[in-house]
Amino acid sequence: MNTAARLFAPLLLAAFLLSSCHTAQKYVESGDYDSAIDLCIRKLKGKPKKKEEYVKGLELAFRKAQARDLNTVEQLKAENRPELWERIHDIHLKIRDRQNKVAPLTPLVAKNGYRAQIKMENIAPMERESREKAADYLYTSAENLLKNAEKGDKLAARKAYGLLQDLQRRYYPNFREKDKLLAKARDLGTSYVLVEVKNLSNKVLPRQFAERLLTIDKKGLDSEWRDFSFVEEKGLYYDYRAVLKIRDIDISPERVQERAYTDEKRIQDGWDYVLDKKGNVMKDSLGNDIKTPRMVIIRADVLEVFQSKAARIAGAIEIRDHDGKNLLETCDVSTEVLFENYASTFRGDERALTPDSKARIGNRPLPFPKDEDMLSQAADRLKPEVKDELRGSRAIL
């Protein structure tokens, strides 16, 4: 290291230390005492010779932070409002964590002998009191909400469920009859929905139609507060009835259409020699025979058979209240199943066939599907639409 560097290095170090101390002072002056504490701890931790400015900085910031929080707690207690115990408990946790951070440094003595006065509060009984009273507040609030839920207020039940989960997560895993209230809140807050199918089309549906339609993935349909059933259970109160009303069933006749057409193509089929007036083969300048391509038209006669049949189902999903009297929401649903088959044969020169004709050559006519099979397939196609409409219903709370 050269002379200039050796002289300049101490100045840089001093500037850095003054800057750090100045930052801690700024934190204190702005009221951000915990940031000042964290900064001073980083500067003091692991240092056998502790600088006085950081010892005093930690002492001051700690004293001010403790005084501010304890004073806030007293003010909140003076308001005598049960809902404030959650905030009081949060402050007690903050004091506890702060003391746990500073405790390893105590007794805190600077290298010049200055001893910081760090007063620790006996926070355990304070924290225990606020935890019990905060938990009691949440528990009592949940009980009151469940009284409204018993009168049909599902949102109150869900709010009670959330409060009890907060109690369990933040304060006590087990508290009084918390689990019993949670189960009650879950039941009262859940909307139970019975899904039914009614055929109003005046046409006969296959027996398995409703069964296939209602084999919807229940796990994919249920949500946190919605429970769907496809078979009515005795003794279970259903908040809603979702009725799929089939109003129109249309199955077309079995259609067979024939079409005959001819594919033509001009191709080369050998060579023709060029003759002179005497009938001799003409020669080019090199002595080779002169010849020209022989072009011919080839044909293939195609017979095409097109089979078609369609089944269409249309209806609506109605969301009604528990007894089915009041219509809350309706949405139309429909689906169509098509059967189509091309079968083609040809006579003539296969080389004349177009690519489209070649693709259908060899297919044979197929048996038409039964009406029952097409309706069952329609039920499978209708399921995703029914599922999406039920999941997206705004009428079901």
GIVENJO-V254710 format. One record per residue. N is the residue number from 1. RES is the residue in three letters. SS is DSSP state (alpha for helix, beta for strand, coil for the rest). NEAR is the number of other ideal C-beta (glycine too) atoms within 12 Angstrom. Layout:
n:N res:RES ss:SS near:NEAR
n:N res:RES ss:SS near:NEAR
//
This chain:
n:1 res:MET ss:coil near:9
n:2 res:ASN ss:coil near:8
n:3 res:THR ss:alpha near:8
n:4 res:ALA ss:alpha near:9
n:5 res:ALA ss:alpha near:11
n:6 res:ARG ss:alpha near:11
n:7 res:LEU ss:alpha near:11
n:8 res:PHE ss:alpha near:14
n:9 res:ALA ss:alpha near:15
n:10 res:PRO ss:alpha near:13
n:11 res:LEU ss:alpha near:14
n:12 res:LEU ss:alpha near:14
n:13 res:LEU ss:alpha near:12
n:14 res:ALA ss:alpha near:14
n:15 res:ALA ss:alpha near:14
n:16 res:PHE ss:alpha near:15
n:17 res:LEU ss:alpha near:20
n:18 res:LEU ss:alpha near:17
n:19 res:SER ss:alpha near:17
n:20 res:SER ss:alpha near:24
n:21 res:CYS ss:alpha near:27
n:22 res:HIS ss:alpha near:18
n:23 res:THR ss:alpha near:26
n:24 res:ALA ss:alpha near:37
n:25 res:GLN ss:alpha near:24
n:26 res:LYS ss:alpha near:19
n:27 res:TYR ss:alpha near:26
n:28 res:VAL ss:alpha near:29
n:29 res:GLU ss:alpha near:17
n:30 res:SER ss:coil near:15
n:31 res:GLY ss:coil near:15
n:32 res:ASP ss:coil near:20
n:33 res:TYR ss:alpha near:33
n:34 res:ASP ss:alpha near:29
n:35 res:SER ss:alpha near:23
n:36 res:ALA ss:alpha near:37
n:37 res:ILE ss:alpha near:38
n:38 res:ASP ss:alpha near:26
n:39 res:LEU ss:alpha near:28
n:40 res:CYS ss:alpha near:41
n:41 res:ILE ss:alpha near:31
n:42 res:ARG ss:alpha near:20
n:43 res:LYS ss:alpha near:30
n:44 res:LEU ss:alpha near:36
n:45 res:LYS ss:coil near:19
n:46 res:GLY ss:coil near:11
n:47 res:LYS ss:coil near:19
n:48 res:PRO ss:coil near:10
n:49 res:LYS ss:coil near:15
n:50 res:LYS ss:coil near:30
n:51 res:LYS ss:coil near:26
n:52 res:GLU ss:alpha near:25
n:53 res:GLU ss:alpha near:29
n:54 res:TYR ss:alpha near:37
n:55 res:VAL ss:alpha near:35
n:56 res:LYS ss:alpha near:30
n:57 res:GLY ss:alpha near:40
n:58 res:LEU ss:alpha near:43
n:59 res:GLU ss:alpha near:35
n:60 res:LEU ss:alpha near:27
n:61 res:ALA ss:alpha near:38
n:62 res:PHE ss:alpha near:39
n:63 res:ARG ss:alpha near:26
n:64 res:LYS ss:alpha near:25
n:65 res:ALA ss:alpha near:36
n:66 res:GLN ss:alpha near:31
n:67 res:ALA ss:alpha near:19
n:68 res:ARG ss:alpha near:23
n:69 res:ASP ss:alpha near:31
n:70 res:LEU ss:alpha near:26
n:71 res:ASN ss:alpha near:16
n:72 res:THR ss:alpha near:22
n:73 res:VAL ss:alpha near:30
n:74 res:GLU ss:alpha near:17
n:75 res:GLN ss:alpha near:17
n:76 res:LEU ss:alpha near:26
n:77 res:LYS ss:alpha near:23
n:78 res:ALA ss:alpha near:12
n:79 res:GLU ss:alpha near:15
n:80 res:ASN ss:coil near:13
n:81 res:ARG ss:coil near:15
n:82 res:PRO ss:alpha near:23
n:83 res:GLU ss:alpha near:19
n:84 res:LEU ss:alpha near:23
n:85 res:TRP ss:alpha near:34
n:86 res:GLU ss:alpha near:27
n:87 res:ARG ss:alpha near:24
n:88 res:ILE ss:alpha near:34
n:89 res:HIS ss:alpha near:35
n:90 res:ASP ss:alpha near:23
n:91 res:ILE ss:alpha near:32
n:92 res:HIS ss:alpha near:36
n:93 res:LEU ss:alpha near:26
n:94 res:LYS ss:alpha near:29
n:95 res:ILE ss:alpha near:36
n:96 res:ARG ss:alpha near:27
n:97 res:ASP ss:alpha near:20
n:98 res:ARG ss:alpha near:33
n:99 res:GLN ss:alpha near:30
n:100 res:ASN ss:alpha near:20
n:101 res:LYS ss:alpha near:26
n:102 res:VAL ss:alpha near:35
n:103 res:ALA ss:alpha near:19
n:104 res:PRO ss:coil near:14
n:105 res:LEU ss:coil near:29
n:106 res:THR ss:coil near:23
n:107 res:PRO ss:coil near:18
n:108 res:LEU ss:coil near:33
n:109 res:VAL ss:beta near:25
n:110 res:ALA ss:coil near:26
n:111 res:LYS ss:coil near:17
n:112 res:ASN ss:coil near:13
n:113 res:GLY ss:coil near:13
n:114 res:TYR ss:coil near:20
n:115 res:ARG ss:beta near:17
n:116 res:ALA ss:coil near:28
n:117 res:GLN ss:coil near:18
n:118 res:ILE ss:coil near:31
n:119 res:LYS ss:coil near:20
n:120 res:MET ss:coil near:22
n:121 res:GLU ss:coil near:27
n:122 res:ASN ss:coil near:15
n:123 res:ILE ss:alpha near:28
n:124 res:ALA ss:alpha near:17
n:125 res:PRO ss:alpha near:13
n:126 res:MET ss:alpha near:27
n:127 res:GLU ss:alpha near:28
n:128 res:ARG ss:alpha near:19
n:129 res:GLU ss:alpha near:20
n:130 res:SER ss:alpha near:33
n:131 res:ARG ss:alpha near:28
n:132 res:GLU ss:alpha near:24
n:133 res:LYS ss:alpha near:29
n:134 res:ALA ss:alpha near:34
n:135 res:ALA ss:alpha near:32
n:136 res:ASP ss:alpha near:26
n:137 res:TYR ss:alpha near:29
n:138 res:LEU ss:alpha near:38
n:139 res:TYR ss:alpha near:35
n:140 res:THR ss:alpha near:24
n:141 res:SER ss:alpha near:29
n:142 res:ALA ss:alpha near:38
n:143 res:GLU ss:alpha near:27
n:144 res:ASN ss:alpha near:21
n:145 res:LEU ss:alpha near:30
n:146 res:LEU ss:alpha near:33
n:147 res:LYS ss:alpha near:20
n:148 res:ASN ss:alpha near:22
n:149 res:ALA ss:alpha near:27
n:150 res:GLU ss:coil near:19
n:151 res:LYS ss:coil near:13
n:152 res:GLY ss:coil near:18
n:153 res:ASP ss:coil near:20
n:154 res:LYS ss:alpha near:29
n:155 res:LEU ss:alpha near:20
n:156 res:ALA ss:alpha near:27
n:157 res:ALA ss:alpha near:36
n:158 res:ARG ss:alpha near:29
n:159 res:LYS ss:alpha near:25
n:160 res:ALA ss:alpha near:37
n:161 res:TYR ss:alpha near:34
n:162 res:GLY ss:alpha near:25
n:163 res:LEU ss:alpha near:36
n:164 res:LEU ss:alpha near:39
n:165 res:GLN ss:alpha near:25
n:166 res:ASP ss:alpha near:25
n:167 res:LEU ss:alpha near:38
n:168 res:GLN ss:alpha near:23
n:169 res:ARG ss:alpha near:15
n:170 res:ARG ss:alpha near:23
n:171 res:TYR ss:coil near:32
n:172 res:TYR ss:coil near:22
n:173 res:PRO ss:coil near:14
n:174 res:ASN ss:coil near:15
n:175 res:PHE ss:coil near:29
n:176 res:ARG ss:coil near:21
n:177 res:GLU ss:coil near:17
n:178 res:LYS ss:alpha near:29
n:179 res:ASP ss:alpha near:20
n:180 res:LYS ss:alpha near:18
n:181 res:LEU ss:alpha near:33
n:182 res:LEU ss:alpha near:31
n:183 res:ALA ss:alpha near:18
n:184 res:LYS ss:alpha near:25
n:185 res:ALA ss:alpha near:38
n:186 res:ARG ss:alpha near:26
n:187 res:ASP ss:alpha near:25
n:188 res:LEU ss:alpha near:32
n:189 res:GLY ss:alpha near:37
n:190 res:THR ss:coil near:30
n:191 res:SER ss:beta near:36
n:192 res:TYR ss:beta near:29
n:193 res:VAL ss:beta near:39
n:194 res:LEU ss:beta near:32
n:195 res:VAL ss:beta near:39
n:196 res:GLU ss:beta near:29
n:197 res:VAL ss:beta near:35
n:198 res:LYS ss:beta near:23
n:199 res:ASN ss:beta near:25
n:200 res:LEU ss:coil near:19
n:201 res:SER ss:coil near:22
n:202 res:ASN ss:coil near:10
n:203 res:LYS ss:coil near:20
n:204 res:VAL ss:coil near:14
n:205 res:LEU ss:coil near:31
n:206 res:PRO ss:coil near:26
n:207 res:ARG ss:coil near:13
n:208 res:GLN ss:alpha near:19
n:209 res:PHE ss:alpha near:34
n:210 res:ALA ss:alpha near:27
n:211 res:GLU ss:alpha near:18
n:212 res:ARG ss:alpha near:25
n:213 res:LEU ss:alpha near:36
n:214 res:LEU ss:coil near:30
n:215 res:THR ss:coil near:23
n:216 res:ILE ss:coil near:32
n:217 res:ASP ss:coil near:16
n:218 res:LYS ss:alpha near:20
n:219 res:LYS ss:alpha near:11
n:220 res:GLY ss:alpha near:16
n:221 res:LEU ss:alpha near:28
n:222 res:ASP ss:coil near:23
n:223 res:SER ss:beta near:20
n:224 res:GLU ss:coil near:13
n:225 res:TRP ss:coil near:25
n:226 res:ARG ss:beta near:31
n:227 res:ASP ss:beta near:28
n:228 res:PHE ss:beta near:34
n:229 res:SER ss:beta near:28
n:230 res:PHE ss:coil near:30
n:231 res:VAL ss:coil near:17
n:232 res:GLU ss:coil near:17
n:233 res:GLU ss:coil near:12
n:234 res:LYS ss:coil near:9
n:235 res:GLY ss:coil near:7
n:236 res:LEU ss:coil near:16
n:237 res:TYR ss:coil near:22
n:238 res:TYR ss:coil near:31
n:239 res:ASP ss:coil near:32
n:240 res:TYR ss:beta near:36
n:241 res:ARG ss:beta near:36
n:242 res:ALA ss:beta near:44
n:243 res:VAL ss:beta near:34
n:244 res:LEU ss:beta near:42
n:245 res:LYS ss:beta near:28
n:246 res:ILE ss:beta near:37
n:247 res:ARG ss:beta near:24
n:248 res:ASP ss:beta near:24
n:249 res:ILE ss:beta near:32
n:250 res:ASP ss:beta near:24
n:251 res:ILE ss:beta near:31
n:252 res:SER ss:coil near:21
n:253 res:PRO ss:coil near:14
n:254 res:GLU ss:coil near:23
n:255 res:ARG ss:beta near:18
n:256 res:VAL ss:beta near:20
n:257 res:GLN ss:beta near:17
n:258 res:GLU ss:beta near:17
n:259 res:ARG ss:beta near:17
n:260 res:ALA ss:beta near:17
n:261 res:TYR ss:beta near:21
n:262 res:THR ss:beta near:22
n:263 res:ASP ss:beta near:30
n:264 res:GLU ss:beta near:20
n:265 res:LYS ss:beta near:22
n:266 res:ARG ss:beta near:16
n:267 res:ILE ss:beta near:17
n:268 res:GLN ss:beta near:16
n:269 res:ASP ss:beta near:15
n:270 res:GLY ss:beta near:12
n:271 res:TRP ss:beta near:14
n:272 res:ASP ss:beta near:17
n:273 res:TYR ss:beta near:18
n:274 res:VAL ss:coil near:19
n:275 res:LEU ss:beta near:15
n:276 res:ASP ss:coil near:12
n:277 res:LYS ss:coil near:7
n:278 res:LYS ss:coil near:7
n:279 res:GLY ss:coil near:9
n:280 res:ASN ss:coil near:12
n:281 res:VAL ss:beta near:18
n:282 res:MET ss:coil near:19
n:283 res:LYS ss:beta near:15
n:284 res:ASP ss:coil near:11
n:285 res:SER ss:coil near:7
n:286 res:LEU ss:coil near:7
n:287 res:GLY ss:coil near:9
n:288 res:ASN ss:coil near:12
n:289 res:ASP ss:beta near:17
n:290 res:ILE ss:coil near:18
n:291 res:LYS ss:beta near:17
n:292 res:THR ss:beta near:15
n:293 res:PRO ss:beta near:14
n:294 res:ARG ss:beta near:15
n:295 res:MET ss:beta near:14
n:296 res:VAL ss:beta near:17
n:297 res:ILE ss:beta near:18
n:298 res:ILE ss:beta near:20
n:299 res:ARG ss:beta near:21
n:300 res:ALA ss:beta near:26
n:301 res:ASP ss:beta near:22
n:302 res:VAL ss:beta near:31
n:303 res:LEU ss:beta near:25
n:304 res:GLU ss:beta near:28
n:305 res:VAL ss:beta near:24
n:306 res:PHE ss:beta near:22
n:307 res:GLN ss:beta near:27
n:308 res:SER ss:beta near:22
n:309 res:LYS ss:beta near:28
n:310 res:ALA ss:beta near:26
n:311 res:ALA ss:beta near:37
n:312 res:ARG ss:beta near:27
n:313 res:ILE ss:beta near:42
n:314 res:ALA ss:beta near:23
n:315 res:GLY ss:beta near:34
n:316 res:ALA ss:beta near:28
n:317 res:ILE ss:beta near:40
n:318 res:GLU ss:beta near:33
n:319 res:ILE ss:beta near:36
n:320 res:ARG ss:beta near:29
n:321 res:ASP ss:beta near:25
n:322 res:HIS ss:coil near:21
n:323 res:ASP ss:coil near:13
n:324 res:GLY ss:coil near:21
n:325 res:LYS ss:coil near:10
n:326 res:ASN ss:coil near:15
n:327 res:LEU ss:beta near:20
n:328 res:LEU ss:beta near:25
n:329 res:GLU ss:beta near:25
n:330 res:THR ss:beta near:22
n:331 res:CYS ss:beta near:25
n:332 res:ASP ss:beta near:21
n:333 res:VAL ss:beta near:34
n:334 res:SER ss:beta near:25
n:335 res:THR ss:beta near:30
n:336 res:GLU ss:beta near:24
n:337 res:VAL ss:beta near:30
n:338 res:LEU ss:beta near:20
n:339 res:PHE ss:beta near:28
n:340 res:GLU ss:beta near:22
n:341 res:ASN ss:beta near:24
n:342 res:TYR ss:beta near:27
n:343 res:ALA ss:beta near:23
n:344 res:SER ss:beta near:31
n:345 res:THR ss:beta near:23
n:346 res:PHE ss:beta near:26
n:347 res:ARG ss:beta near:17
n:348 res:GLY ss:beta near:22
n:349 res:ASP ss:coil near:21
n:350 res:GLU ss:alpha near:21
n:351 res:ARG ss:alpha near:21
n:352 res:ALA ss:alpha near:26
n:353 res:LEU ss:coil near:29
n:354 res:THR ss:coil near:20
n:355 res:PRO ss:alpha near:11
n:356 res:ASP ss:alpha near:14
n:357 res:SER ss:alpha near:30
n:358 res:LYS ss:alpha near:18
n:359 res:ALA ss:alpha near:14
n:360 res:ARG ss:alpha near:26
n:361 res:ILE ss:beta near:26
n:362 res:GLY ss:coil near:14
n:363 res:ASN ss:coil near:20
n:364 res:ARG ss:coil near:14
n:365 res:PRO ss:coil near:20
n:366 res:LEU ss:coil near:18
n:367 res:PRO ss:coil near:12
n:368 res:PHE ss:coil near:22
n:369 res:PRO ss:coil near:25
n:370 res:LYS ss:coil near:17
n:371 res:ASP ss:alpha near:27
n:372 res:GLU ss:alpha near:22
n:373 res:ASP ss:alpha near:22
n:374 res:MET ss:alpha near:31
n:375 res:LEU ss:alpha near:36
n:376 res:SER ss:alpha near:27
n:377 res:GLN ss:alpha near:30
n:378 res:ALA ss:alpha near:39
n:379 res:ALA ss:alpha near:37
n:380 res:ASP ss:alpha near:25
n:381 res:ARG ss:alpha near:24
n:382 res:LEU ss:alpha near:38
n:383 res:LYS ss:alpha near:32
n:384 res:PRO ss:alpha near:19
n:385 res:GLU ss:alpha near:28
n:386 res:VAL ss:alpha near:42
n:387 res:LYS ss:alpha near:30
n:388 res:ASP ss:alpha near:17
n:389 res:GLU ss:alpha near:30
n:390 res:LEU ss:alpha near:42
n:391 res:ARG ss:alpha near:24
n:392 res:GLY ss:coil near:18
n:393 res:SER ss:coil near:28
n:394 res:ARG ss:coil near:14
n:395 res:ALA ss:coil near:25
n:396 res:ILE ss:coil near:34
n:397 res:LEU ss:coil near:25
//
